[in-house]
Amino acid sequence: MPQTQINLTEQNQQTLIEISRFTGKSPQELINLAVEELIKNYQHKKRLALMQQARGIWEQREDIPNLEQLRLEFNR
């Protein structure tokens, strides 16, 4: 796994050590978990934004049948 150097404020470093003692996880594990959570949140928000952009893209199309008409054809 590639290594990345980060800089923490003194207060953040002390809090990270405190959380490490409390949870029994190393500071490295905690940082990896935090980065994973950050990435997961980013991906979720990005996916949501893409879905919102795509919303209604077929609305103005005249060359495709109405969904209700298609359903009626299948029910015959």
mmCIF file of the N, C-alpha and C atoms, coordinates in Angstrom:
data_MODEL
# 
_entry.id   MODEL 
# 
loop_
_atom_site.group_PDB 
_atom_site.id 
_atom_site.type_symbol 
_atom_site.label_atom_id 
_atom_site.label_alt_id 
_atom_site.label_comp_id 
_atom_site.label_asym_id 
_atom_site.label_entity_id 
_atom_site.label_seq_id 
_atom_site.pdbx_PDB_ins_code 
_atom_site.Cartn_x 
_atom_site.Cartn_y 
_atom_site.Cartn_z 
_atom_site.occupancy 
_atom_site.B_iso_or_equiv 
_atom_site.pdbx_formal_charge 
_atom_site.auth_seq_id 
_atom_site.auth_comp_id 
_atom_site.auth_asym_id 
_atom_site.auth_atom_id 
_atom_site.pdbx_PDB_model_num 
ATOM 1   N N  . MET A 1 1  ? 0.850   -1.169 0.000   1.00 0.00 ? 1  MET A N  1 
ATOM 2   C CA . MET A 1 1  ? 0.000   0.000  0.000   1.00 0.00 ? 1  MET A CA 1 
ATOM 3   C C  . MET A 1 1  ? 0.903   1.241  0.000   1.00 0.00 ? 1  MET A C  1 
ATOM 4   N N  . PRO A 1 2  ? 0.640   2.191  -0.892  1.00 0.00 ? 2  PRO A N  1 
ATOM 5   C CA . PRO A 1 2  ? 1.465   3.398  -0.912  1.00 0.00 ? 2  PRO A CA 1 
ATOM 6   C C  . PRO A 1 2  ? 1.270   4.209  0.364   1.00 0.00 ? 2  PRO A C  1 
ATOM 7   N N  . GLN A 1 3  ? 2.325   4.857  0.769   1.00 0.00 ? 3  GLN A N  1 
ATOM 8   C CA . GLN A 1 3  ? 2.249   5.678  1.975   1.00 0.00 ? 3  GLN A CA 1 
ATOM 9   C C  . GLN A 1 3  ? 2.010   7.127  1.590   1.00 0.00 ? 3  GLN A C  1 
ATOM 10  N N  . THR A 1 4  ? 1.277   7.817  2.444   1.00 0.00 ? 4  THR A N  1 
ATOM 11  C CA . THR A 1 4  ? 0.994   9.231  2.256   1.00 0.00 ? 4  THR A CA 1 
ATOM 12  C C  . THR A 1 4  ? 1.274   9.943  3.566   1.00 0.00 ? 4  THR A C  1 
ATOM 13  N N  . GLN A 1 5  ? 1.964   11.035 3.475   1.00 0.00 ? 5  GLN A N  1 
ATOM 14  C CA . GLN A 1 5  ? 2.262   11.816 4.669   1.00 0.00 ? 5  GLN A CA 1 
ATOM 15  C C  . GLN A 1 5  ? 1.167   12.858 4.854   1.00 0.00 ? 5  GLN A C  1 
ATOM 16  N N  . ILE A 1 6  ? 0.695   13.001 6.100   1.00 0.00 ? 6  ILE A N  1 
ATOM 17  C CA . ILE A 1 6  ? -0.286  14.037 6.407   1.00 0.00 ? 6  ILE A CA 1 
ATOM 18  C C  . ILE A 1 6  ? 0.230   14.881 7.558   1.00 0.00 ? 6  ILE A C  1 
ATOM 19  N N  . ASN A 1 7  ? -0.239  16.095 7.619   1.00 0.00 ? 7  ASN A N  1 
ATOM 20  C CA . ASN A 1 7  ? 0.113   16.996 8.715   1.00 0.00 ? 7  ASN A CA 1 
ATOM 21  C C  . ASN A 1 7  ? -1.139  17.248 9.543   1.00 0.00 ? 7  ASN A C  1 
ATOM 22  N N  . LEU A 1 8  ? -1.021  17.040 10.839  1.00 0.00 ? 8  LEU A N  1 
ATOM 23  C CA . LEU A 1 8  ? -2.134  17.268 11.751  1.00 0.00 ? 8  LEU A CA 1 
ATOM 24  C C  . LEU A 1 8  ? -1.783  18.396 12.704  1.00 0.00 ? 8  LEU A C  1 
ATOM 25  N N  . THR A 1 9  ? -2.817  19.107 13.127  1.00 0.00 ? 9  THR A N  1 
ATOM 26  C CA . THR A 1 9  ? -2.579  20.081 14.184  1.00 0.00 ? 9  THR A CA 1 
ATOM 27  C C  . THR A 1 9  ? -2.263  19.316 15.464  1.00 0.00 ? 9  THR A C  1 
ATOM 28  N N  . GLU A 1 10 ? -1.661  19.972 16.387  1.00 0.00 ? 10 GLU A N  1 
ATOM 29  C CA . GLU A 1 10 ? -1.333  19.333 17.673  1.00 0.00 ? 10 GLU A CA 1 
ATOM 30  C C  . GLU A 1 10 ? -2.592  18.796 18.341  1.00 0.00 ? 10 GLU A C  1 
ATOM 31  N N  . GLN A 1 11 ? -3.653  19.590 18.293  1.00 0.00 ? 11 GLN A N  1 
ATOM 32  C CA . GLN A 1 11 ? -4.912  19.175 18.926  1.00 0.00 ? 11 GLN A CA 1 
ATOM 33  C C  . GLN A 1 11 ? -5.484  17.935 18.232  1.00 0.00 ? 11 GLN A C  1 
ATOM 34  N N  . ASN A 1 12 ? -5.473  17.929 16.906  1.00 0.00 ? 12 ASN A N  1 
ATOM 35  C CA . ASN A 1 12 ? -5.991  16.755 16.180  1.00 0.00 ? 12 ASN A CA 1 
ATOM 36  C C  . ASN A 1 12 ? -5.142  15.521 16.456  1.00 0.00 ? 12 ASN A C  1 
ATOM 37  N N  . GLN A 1 13 ? -3.843  15.695 16.539  1.00 0.00 ? 13 GLN A N  1 
ATOM 38  C CA . GLN A 1 13 ? -2.965  14.564 16.818  1.00 0.00 ? 13 GLN A CA 1 
ATOM 39  C C  . GLN A 1 13 ? -3.240  14.000 18.213  1.00 0.00 ? 13 GLN A C  1 
ATOM 40  N N  . GLN A 1 14 ? -3.414  14.868 19.197  1.00 0.00 ? 14 GLN A N  1 
ATOM 41  C CA . GLN A 1 14 ? -3.703  14.401 20.555  1.00 0.00 ? 14 GLN A CA 1 
ATOM 42  C C  . GLN A 1 14 ? -5.052  13.699 20.624  1.00 0.00 ? 14 GLN A C  1 
ATOM 43  N N  . THR A 1 15 ? -6.035  14.253 19.924  1.00 0.00 ? 15 THR A N  1 
ATOM 44  C CA . THR A 1 15 ? -7.362  13.618 19.906  1.00 0.00 ? 15 THR A CA 1 
ATOM 45  C C  . THR A 1 15 ? -7.306  12.268 19.213  1.00 0.00 ? 15 THR A C  1 
ATOM 46  N N  . LEU A 1 16 ? -6.533  12.176 18.137  1.00 0.00 ? 16 LEU A N  1 
ATOM 47  C CA . LEU A 1 16 ? -6.377  10.907 17.441  1.00 0.00 ? 16 LEU A CA 1 
ATOM 48  C C  . LEU A 1 16 ? -5.750  9.863  18.355  1.00 0.00 ? 16 LEU A C  1 
ATOM 49  N N  . ILE A 1 17 ? -4.766  10.243 19.126  1.00 0.00 ? 17 ILE A N  1 
ATOM 50  C CA . ILE A 1 17 ? -4.133  9.321  20.081  1.00 0.00 ? 17 ILE A CA 1 
ATOM 51  C C  . ILE A 1 17 ? -5.143  8.895  21.141  1.00 0.00 ? 17 ILE A C  1 
ATOM 52  N N  . GLU A 1 18 ? -5.952  9.838  21.608  1.00 0.00 ? 18 GLU A N  1 
ATOM 53  C CA . GLU A 1 18 ? -6.977  9.527  22.612  1.00 0.00 ? 18 GLU A CA 1 
ATOM 54  C C  . GLU A 1 18 ? -7.994  8.533  22.042  1.00 0.00 ? 18 GLU A C  1 
ATOM 55  N N  . ILE A 1 19 ? -8.447  8.773  20.822  1.00 0.00 ? 19 ILE A N  1 
ATOM 56  C CA . ILE A 1 19 ? -9.401  7.851  20.184  1.00 0.00 ? 19 ILE A CA 1 
ATOM 57  C C  . ILE A 1 19 ? -8.756  6.486  19.981  1.00 0.00 ? 19 ILE A C  1 
ATOM 58  N N  . SER A 1 20 ? -7.493  6.484  19.638  1.00 0.00 ? 20 SER A N  1 
ATOM 59  C CA . SER A 1 20 ? -6.760  5.235  19.440  1.00 0.00 ? 20 SER A CA 1 
ATOM 60  C C  . SER A 1 20 ? -6.741  4.411  20.721  1.00 0.00 ? 20 SER A C  1 
ATOM 61  N N  . ARG A 1 21 ? -6.450  5.061  21.827  1.00 0.00 ? 21 ARG A N  1 
ATOM 62  C CA . ARG A 1 21 ? -6.438  4.348  23.124  1.00 0.00 ? 21 ARG A CA 1 
ATOM 63  C C  . ARG A 1 21 ? -7.825  3.839  23.477  1.00 0.00 ? 21 ARG A C  1 
ATOM 64  N N  . PHE A 1 22 ? -8.839  4.653  23.214  1.00 0.00 ? 22 PHE A N  1 
ATOM 65  C CA . PHE A 1 22 ? -10.209 4.305  23.565  1.00 0.00 ? 22 PHE A CA 1 
ATOM 66  C C  . PHE A 1 22 ? -10.721 3.131  22.734  1.00 0.00 ? 22 PHE A C  1 
ATOM 67  N N  . THR A 1 23 ? -10.389 3.128  21.429  1.00 0.00 ? 23 THR A N  1 
ATOM 68  C CA . THR A 1 23 ? -10.926 2.100  20.534  1.00 0.00 ? 23 THR A CA 1 
ATOM 69  C C  . THR A 1 23 ? -10.028 0.875  20.399  1.00 0.00 ? 23 THR A C  1 
ATOM 70  N N  . GLY A 1 24 ? -8.750  1.032  20.755  1.00 0.00 ? 24 GLY A N  1 
ATOM 71  C CA . GLY A 1 24 ? -7.820  -0.069 20.576  1.00 0.00 ? 24 GLY A CA 1 
ATOM 72  C C  . GLY A 1 24 ? -7.308  -0.194 19.149  1.00 0.00 ? 24 GLY A C  1 
ATOM 73  N N  . LYS A 1 25 ? -7.629  0.789  18.315  1.00 0.00 ? 25 LYS A N  1 
ATOM 74  C CA . LYS A 1 25 ? -7.147  0.786  16.935  1.00 0.00 ? 25 LYS A CA 1 
ATOM 75  C C  . LYS A 1 25 ? -5.984  1.758  16.828  1.00 0.00 ? 25 LYS A C  1 
ATOM 76  N N  . SER A 1 26 ? -5.062  1.449  15.932  1.00 0.00 ? 26 SER A N  1 
ATOM 77  C CA . SER A 1 26 ? -3.906  2.316  15.753  1.00 0.00 ? 26 SER A CA 1 
ATOM 78  C C  . SER A 1 26 ? -4.341  3.619  15.077  1.00 0.00 ? 26 SER A C  1 
ATOM 79  N N  . PRO A 1 27 ? -3.566  4.680  15.269  1.00 0.00 ? 27 PRO A N  1 
ATOM 80  C CA . PRO A 1 27 ? -3.885  5.922  14.560  1.00 0.00 ? 27 PRO A CA 1 
ATOM 81  C C  . PRO A 1 27 ? -3.960  5.724  13.043  1.00 0.00 ? 27 PRO A C  1 
ATOM 82  N N  . GLN A 1 28 ? -3.094  4.887  12.501  1.00 0.00 ? 28 GLN A N  1 
ATOM 83  C CA . GLN A 1 28 ? -3.122  4.611  11.062  1.00 0.00 ? 28 GLN A CA 1 
ATOM 84  C C  . GLN A 1 28 ? -4.453  3.979  10.649  1.00 0.00 ? 28 GLN A C  1 
ATOM 85  N N  . GLU A 1 29 ? -4.931  3.013  11.441  1.00 0.00 ? 29 GLU A N  1 
ATOM 86  C CA . GLU A 1 29 ? -6.220  2.388  11.140  1.00 0.00 ? 29 GLU A CA 1 
ATOM 87  C C  . GLU A 1 29 ? -7.345  3.416  11.173  1.00 0.00 ? 29 GLU A C  1 
ATOM 88  N N  . LEU A 1 30 ? -7.307  4.290  12.175  1.00 0.00 ? 30 LEU A N  1 
ATOM 89  C CA . LEU A 1 30 ? -8.343  5.305  12.302  1.00 0.00 ? 30 LEU A CA 1 
ATOM 90  C C  . LEU A 1 30 ? -8.319  6.276  11.129  1.00 0.00 ? 30 LEU A C  1 
ATOM 91  N N  . ILE A 1 31 ? -7.137  6.669  10.706  1.00 0.00 ? 31 ILE A N  1 
ATOM 92  C CA . ILE A 1 31 ? -7.027  7.572  9.559   1.00 0.00 ? 31 ILE A CA 1 
ATOM 93  C C  . ILE A 1 31 ? -7.526  6.879  8.298   1.00 0.00 ? 31 ILE A C  1 
ATOM 94  N N  . ASN A 1 32 ? -7.167  5.608  8.114   1.00 0.00 ? 32 ASN A N  1 
ATOM 95  C CA . ASN A 1 32 ? -7.654  4.863  6.948   1.00 0.00 ? 32 ASN A CA 1 
ATOM 96  C C  . ASN A 1 32 ? -9.179  4.759  6.960   1.00 0.00 ? 32 ASN A C  1 
ATOM 97  N N  . LEU A 1 33 ? -9.761  4.505  8.119   1.00 0.00 ? 33 LEU A N  1 
ATOM 98  C CA . LEU A 1 33 ? -11.220 4.438  8.231   1.00 0.00 ? 33 LEU A CA 1 
ATOM 99  C C  . LEU A 1 33 ? -11.853 5.786  7.893   1.00 0.00 ? 33 LEU A C  1 
ATOM 100 N N  . ALA A 1 34 ? -11.248 6.867  8.378   1.00 0.00 ? 34 ALA A N  1 
ATOM 101 C CA . ALA A 1 34 ? -11.778 8.200  8.100   1.00 0.00 ? 34 ALA A CA 1 
ATOM 102 C C  . ALA A 1 34 ? -11.703 8.528  6.611   1.00 0.00 ? 34 ALA A C  1 
ATOM 103 N N  . VAL A 1 35 ? -10.612 8.171  5.970   1.00 0.00 ? 35 VAL A N  1 
ATOM 104 C CA . VAL A 1 35 ? -10.470 8.423  4.533   1.00 0.00 ? 35 VAL A CA 1 
ATOM 105 C C  . VAL A 1 35 ? -11.473 7.584  3.749   1.00 0.00 ? 35 VAL A C  1 
ATOM 106 N N  . GLU A 1 36 ? -11.657 6.329  4.130   1.00 0.00 ? 36 GLU A N  1 
ATOM 107 C CA . GLU A 1 36 ? -12.641 5.476  3.467   1.00 0.00 ? 36 GLU A CA 1 
ATOM 108 C C  . GLU A 1 36 ? -14.037 6.068  3.584   1.00 0.00 ? 36 GLU A C  1 
ATOM 109 N N  . GLU A 1 37 ? -14.376 6.568  4.758   1.00 0.00 ? 37 GLU A N  1 
ATOM 110 C CA . GLU A 1 37 ? -15.691 7.178  4.983   1.00 0.00 ? 37 GLU A CA 1 
ATOM 111 C C  . GLU A 1 37 ? -15.846 8.443  4.138   1.00 0.00 ? 37 GLU A C  1 
ATOM 112 N N  . LEU A 1 38 ? -14.816 9.247  4.060   1.00 0.00 ? 38 LEU A N  1 
ATOM 113 C CA . LEU A 1 38 ? -14.836 10.458 3.244   1.00 0.00 ? 38 LEU A CA 1 
ATOM 114 C C  . LEU A 1 38 ? -15.076 10.115 1.778   1.00 0.00 ? 38 LEU A C  1 
ATOM 115 N N  . ILE A 1 39 ? -14.368 9.098  1.278   1.00 0.00 ? 39 ILE A N  1 
ATOM 116 C CA . ILE A 1 39 ? -14.515 8.676  -0.113  1.00 0.00 ? 39 ILE A CA 1 
ATOM 117 C C  . ILE A 1 39 ? -15.915 8.124  -0.359  1.00 0.00 ? 39 ILE A C  1 
ATOM 118 N N  . LYS A 1 40 ? -16.433 7.330  0.574   1.00 0.00 ? 40 LYS A N  1 
ATOM 119 C CA . LYS A 1 40 ? -17.768 6.768  0.438   1.00 0.00 ? 40 LYS A CA 1 
ATOM 120 C C  . LYS A 1 40 ? -18.818 7.879  0.359   1.00 0.00 ? 40 LYS A C  1 
ATOM 121 N N  . ASN A 1 41 ? -18.693 8.888  1.221   1.00 0.00 ? 41 ASN A N  1 
ATOM 122 C CA . ASN A 1 41 ? -19.623 10.017 1.200   1.00 0.00 ? 41 ASN A CA 1 
ATOM 123 C C  . ASN A 1 41 ? -19.526 10.784 -0.111  1.00 0.00 ? 41 ASN A C  1 
ATOM 124 N N  . TYR A 1 42 ? -18.307 10.993 -0.585  1.00 0.00 ? 42 TYR A N  1 
ATOM 125 C CA . TYR A 1 42 ? -18.097 11.700 -1.849  1.00 0.00 ? 42 TYR A CA 1 
ATOM 126 C C  . TYR A 1 42 ? -18.751 10.942 -2.998  1.00 0.00 ? 42 TYR A C  1 
ATOM 127 N N  . GLN A 1 43 ? -18.521 9.642  -3.053  1.00 0.00 ? 43 GLN A N  1 
ATOM 128 C CA . GLN A 1 43 ? -19.080 8.834  -4.140  1.00 0.00 ? 43 GLN A CA 1 
ATOM 129 C C  . GLN A 1 43 ? -20.600 8.844  -4.101  1.00 0.00 ? 43 GLN A C  1 
ATOM 130 N N  . HIS A 1 44 ? -21.172 8.796  -2.903  1.00 0.00 ? 44 HIS A N  1 
ATOM 131 C CA . HIS A 1 44 ? -22.628 8.827  -2.765  1.00 0.00 ? 44 HIS A CA 1 
ATOM 132 C C  . HIS A 1 44 ? -23.171 10.167 -3.269  1.00 0.00 ? 44 HIS A C  1 
ATOM 133 N N  . LYS A 1 45 ? -22.548 11.270 -2.863  1.00 0.00 ? 45 LYS A N  1 
ATOM 134 C CA . LYS A 1 45 ? -23.006 12.593 -3.291  1.00 0.00 ? 45 LYS A CA 1 
ATOM 135 C C  . LYS A 1 45 ? -22.816 12.779 -4.793  1.00 0.00 ? 45 LYS A C  1 
ATOM 136 N N  . LYS A 1 46 ? -21.716 12.259 -5.322  1.00 0.00 ? 46 LYS A N  1 
ATOM 137 C CA . LYS A 1 46 ? -21.459 12.360 -6.760  1.00 0.00 ? 46 LYS A CA 1 
ATOM 138 C C  . LYS A 1 46 ? -22.514 11.581 -7.533  1.00 0.00 ? 46 LYS A C  1 
ATOM 139 N N  . ARG A 1 47 ? -22.835 10.384 -7.065  1.00 0.00 ? 47 ARG A N  1 
ATOM 140 C CA . ARG A 1 47 ? -23.852 9.552  -7.730  1.00 0.00 ? 47 ARG A CA 1 
ATOM 141 C C  . ARG A 1 47 ? -25.211 10.240 -7.682  1.00 0.00 ? 47 ARG A C  1 
ATOM 142 N N  . LEU A 1 48 ? -25.549 10.812 -6.539  1.00 0.00 ? 48 LEU A N  1 
ATOM 143 C CA . LEU A 1 48 ? -26.817 11.515 -6.389  1.00 0.00 ? 48 LEU A CA 1 
ATOM 144 C C  . LEU A 1 48 ? -26.876 12.713 -7.343  1.00 0.00 ? 48 LEU A C  1 
ATOM 145 N N  . ALA A 1 49 ? -25.786 13.458 -7.445  1.00 0.00 ? 49 ALA A N  1 
ATOM 146 C CA . ALA A 1 49 ? -25.740 14.614 -8.343  1.00 0.00 ? 49 ALA A CA 1 
ATOM 147 C C  . ALA A 1 49 ? -25.908 14.173 -9.792  1.00 0.00 ? 49 ALA A C  1 
ATOM 148 N N  . LEU A 1 50 ? -25.288 13.072 -10.185 1.00 0.00 ? 50 LEU A N  1 
ATOM 149 C CA . LEU A 1 50 ? -25.427 12.568 -11.548 1.00 0.00 ? 50 LEU A CA 1 
ATOM 150 C C  . LEU A 1 50 ? -26.862 12.134 -11.836 1.00 0.00 ? 50 LEU A C  1 
ATOM 151 N N  . MET A 1 51 ? -27.505 11.497 -10.861 1.00 0.00 ? 51 MET A N  1 
ATOM 152 C CA . MET A 1 51 ? -28.897 11.080 -11.049 1.00 0.00 ? 51 MET A CA 1 
ATOM 153 C C  . MET A 1 51 ? -29.804 12.301 -11.170 1.00 0.00 ? 51 MET A C  1 
ATOM 154 N N  . GLN A 1 52 ? -29.527 13.345 -10.394 1.00 0.00 ? 52 GLN A N  1 
ATOM 155 C CA . GLN A 1 52 ? -30.341 14.557 -10.480 1.00 0.00 ? 52 GLN A CA 1 
ATOM 156 C C  . GLN A 1 52 ? -30.140 15.259 -11.819 1.00 0.00 ? 52 GLN A C  1 
ATOM 157 N N  . GLN A 1 53 ? -28.920 15.219 -12.351 1.00 0.00 ? 53 GLN A N  1 
ATOM 158 C CA . GLN A 1 53 ? -28.663 15.809 -13.663 1.00 0.00 ? 53 GLN A CA 1 
ATOM 159 C C  . GLN A 1 53 ? -29.407 15.052 -14.759 1.00 0.00 ? 53 GLN A C  1 
ATOM 160 N N  . ALA A 1 54 ? -29.489 13.741 -14.606 1.00 0.00 ? 54 ALA A N  1 
ATOM 161 C CA . ALA A 1 54 ? -30.122 12.904 -15.622 1.00 0.00 ? 54 ALA A CA 1 
ATOM 162 C C  . ALA A 1 54 ? -31.648 12.948 -15.543 1.00 0.00 ? 54 ALA A C  1 
ATOM 163 N N  . ARG A 1 55 ? -32.170 13.414 -14.437 1.00 0.00 ? 55 ARG A N  1 
ATOM 164 C CA . ARG A 1 55 ? -33.619 13.433 -14.229 1.00 0.00 ? 55 ARG A CA 1 
ATOM 165 C C  . ARG A 1 55 ? -34.290 14.262 -15.326 1.00 0.00 ? 55 ARG A C  1 
ATOM 166 N N  . GLY A 1 56 ? -35.253 13.666 -15.973 1.00 0.00 ? 56 GLY A N  1 
ATOM 167 C CA . GLY A 1 56 ? -36.032 14.369 -16.976 1.00 0.00 ? 56 GLY A CA 1 
ATOM 168 C C  . GLY A 1 56 ? -35.398 14.453 -18.346 1.00 0.00 ? 56 GLY A C  1 
ATOM 169 N N  . ILE A 1 57 ? -34.304 13.739 -18.594 1.00 0.00 ? 57 ILE A N  1 
ATOM 170 C CA . ILE A 1 57 ? -33.641 13.880 -19.897 1.00 0.00 ? 57 ILE A CA 1 
ATOM 171 C C  . ILE A 1 57 ? -34.501 13.350 -21.046 1.00 0.00 ? 57 ILE A C  1 
ATOM 172 N N  . TRP A 1 58 ? -35.438 12.482 -20.751 1.00 0.00 ? 58 TRP A N  1 
ATOM 173 C CA . TRP A 1 58 ? -36.303 11.936 -21.799 1.00 0.00 ? 58 TRP A CA 1 
ATOM 174 C C  . TRP A 1 58 ? -37.624 12.707 -21.893 1.00 0.00 ? 58 TRP A C  1 
ATOM 175 N N  . GLU A 1 59 ? -37.807 13.689 -21.063 1.00 0.00 ? 59 GLU A N  1 
ATOM 176 C CA . GLU A 1 59 ? -39.085 14.384 -20.944 1.00 0.00 ? 59 GLU A CA 1 
ATOM 177 C C  . GLU A 1 59 ? -39.527 15.058 -22.247 1.00 0.00 ? 59 GLU A C  1 
ATOM 178 N N  . GLN A 1 60 ? -38.626 15.671 -22.961 1.00 0.00 ? 60 GLN A N  1 
ATOM 179 C CA . GLN A 1 60 ? -38.961 16.415 -24.179 1.00 0.00 ? 60 GLN A CA 1 
ATOM 180 C C  . GLN A 1 60 ? -38.914 15.557 -25.438 1.00 0.00 ? 60 GLN A C  1 
ATOM 181 N N  . ARG A 1 61 ? -38.618 14.282 -25.308 1.00 0.00 ? 61 ARG A N  1 
ATOM 182 C CA . ARG A 1 61 ? -38.502 13.407 -26.479 1.00 0.00 ? 61 ARG A CA 1 
ATOM 183 C C  . ARG A 1 61 ? -39.896 13.099 -27.024 1.00 0.00 ? 61 ARG A C  1 
ATOM 184 N N  . GLU A 1 62 ? -40.042 13.241 -28.321 1.00 0.00 ? 62 GLU A N  1 
ATOM 185 C CA . GLU A 1 62 ? -41.316 12.950 -28.992 1.00 0.00 ? 62 GLU A CA 1 
ATOM 186 C C  . GLU A 1 62 ? -41.246 11.643 -29.768 1.00 0.00 ? 62 GLU A C  1 
ATOM 187 N N  . ASP A 1 63 ? -40.046 11.088 -29.927 1.00 0.00 ? 63 ASP A N  1 
ATOM 188 C CA . ASP A 1 63 ? -39.874 9.905  -30.768 1.00 0.00 ? 63 ASP A CA 1 
ATOM 189 C C  . ASP A 1 63 ? -39.977 8.583  -30.007 1.00 0.00 ? 63 ASP A C  1 
ATOM 190 N N  . ILE A 1 64 ? -40.284 8.635  -28.731 1.00 0.00 ? 64 ILE A N  1 
ATOM 191 C CA . ILE A 1 64 ? -40.431 7.405  -27.956 1.00 0.00 ? 64 ILE A CA 1 
ATOM 192 C C  . ILE A 1 64 ? -41.862 7.323  -27.422 1.00 0.00 ? 64 ILE A C  1 
ATOM 193 N N  . PRO A 1 65 ? -42.421 6.116  -27.350 1.00 0.00 ? 65 PRO A N  1 
ATOM 194 C CA . PRO A 1 65 ? -43.801 5.999  -26.885 1.00 0.00 ? 65 PRO A CA 1 
ATOM 195 C C  . PRO A 1 65 ? -43.937 6.316  -25.398 1.00 0.00 ? 65 PRO A C  1 
ATOM 196 N N  . ASN A 1 66 ? -45.127 6.662  -25.054 1.00 0.00 ? 66 ASN A N  1 
ATOM 197 C CA . ASN A 1 66 ? -45.475 6.930  -23.669 1.00 0.00 ? 66 ASN A CA 1 
ATOM 198 C C  . ASN A 1 66 ? -45.367 5.619  -22.878 1.00 0.00 ? 66 ASN A C  1 
ATOM 199 N N  . LEU A 1 67 ? -44.861 5.677  -21.671 1.00 0.00 ? 67 LEU A N  1 
ATOM 200 C CA . LEU A 1 67 ? -44.680 4.486  -20.846 1.00 0.00 ? 67 LEU A CA 1 
ATOM 201 C C  . LEU A 1 67 ? -46.015 3.811  -20.549 1.00 0.00 ? 67 LEU A C  1 
ATOM 202 N N  . GLU A 1 68 ? -47.052 4.599  -20.334 1.00 0.00 ? 68 GLU A N  1 
ATOM 203 C CA . GLU A 1 68 ? -48.371 4.011  -20.068 1.00 0.00 ? 68 GLU A CA 1 
ATOM 204 C C  . GLU A 1 68 ? -48.888 3.254  -21.288 1.00 0.00 ? 68 GLU A C  1 
ATOM 205 N N  . GLN A 1 69 ? -48.628 3.789  -22.480 1.00 0.00 ? 69 GLN A N  1 
ATOM 206 C CA . GLN A 1 69 ? -49.041 3.102  -23.707 1.00 0.00 ? 69 GLN A CA 1 
ATOM 207 C C  . GLN A 1 69 ? -48.306 1.772  -23.854 1.00 0.00 ? 69 GLN A C  1 
ATOM 208 N N  . LEU A 1 70 ? -47.021 1.762  -23.540 1.00 0.00 ? 70 LEU A N  1 
ATOM 209 C CA . LEU A 1 70 ? -46.252 0.514  -23.609 1.00 0.00 ? 70 LEU A CA 1 
ATOM 210 C C  . LEU A 1 70 ? -46.804 -0.521 -22.651 1.00 0.00 ? 70 LEU A C  1 
ATOM 211 N N  . ARG A 1 71 ? -47.141 -0.098 -21.461 1.00 0.00 ? 71 ARG A N  1 
ATOM 212 C CA . ARG A 1 71 ? -47.690 -1.046 -20.472 1.00 0.00 ? 71 ARG A CA 1 
ATOM 213 C C  . ARG A 1 71 ? -49.017 -1.622 -20.947 1.00 0.00 ? 71 ARG A C  1 
ATOM 214 N N  . LEU A 1 72 ? -49.855 -0.790 -21.554 1.00 0.00 ? 72 LEU A N  1 
ATOM 215 C CA . LEU A 1 72 ? -51.136 -1.275 -22.045 1.00 0.00 ? 72 LEU A CA 1 
ATOM 216 C C  . LEU A 1 72 ? -50.932 -2.327 -23.140 1.00 0.00 ? 72 LEU A C  1 
ATOM 217 N N  . GLU A 1 73 ? -49.932 -2.132 -23.979 1.00 0.00 ? 73 GLU A N  1 
ATOM 218 C CA . GLU A 1 73 ? -49.639 -3.105 -25.034 1.00 0.00 ? 73 GLU A CA 1 
ATOM 219 C C  . GLU A 1 73 ? -49.212 -4.444 -24.451 1.00 0.00 ? 73 GLU A C  1 
ATOM 220 N N  . PHE A 1 74 ? -48.474 -4.435 -23.368 1.00 0.00 ? 74 PHE A N  1 
ATOM 221 C CA . PHE A 1 74 ? -48.025 -5.683 -22.744 1.00 0.00 ? 74 PHE A CA 1 
ATOM 222 C C  . PHE A 1 74 ? -49.169 -6.417 -22.054 1.00 0.00 ? 74 PHE A C  1 
ATOM 223 N N  . ASN A 1 75 ? -50.175 -5.673 -21.642 1.00 0.00 ? 75 ASN A N  1 
ATOM 224 C CA . ASN A 1 75 ? -51.309 -6.288 -20.935 1.00 0.00 ? 75 ASN A CA 1 
ATOM 225 C C  . ASN A 1 75 ? -52.329 -6.931 -21.863 1.00 0.00 ? 75 ASN A C  1 
ATOM 226 N N  . ARG A 1 76 ? -52.167 -6.746 -23.155 1.00 0.00 ? 76 ARG A N  1 
ATOM 227 C CA . ARG A 1 76 ? -53.120 -7.340 -24.121 1.00 0.00 ? 76 ARG A CA 1 
ATOM 228 C C  . ARG A 1 76 ? -53.020 -8.816 -24.176 1.00 0.00 ? 76 ARG A C  1 
# 
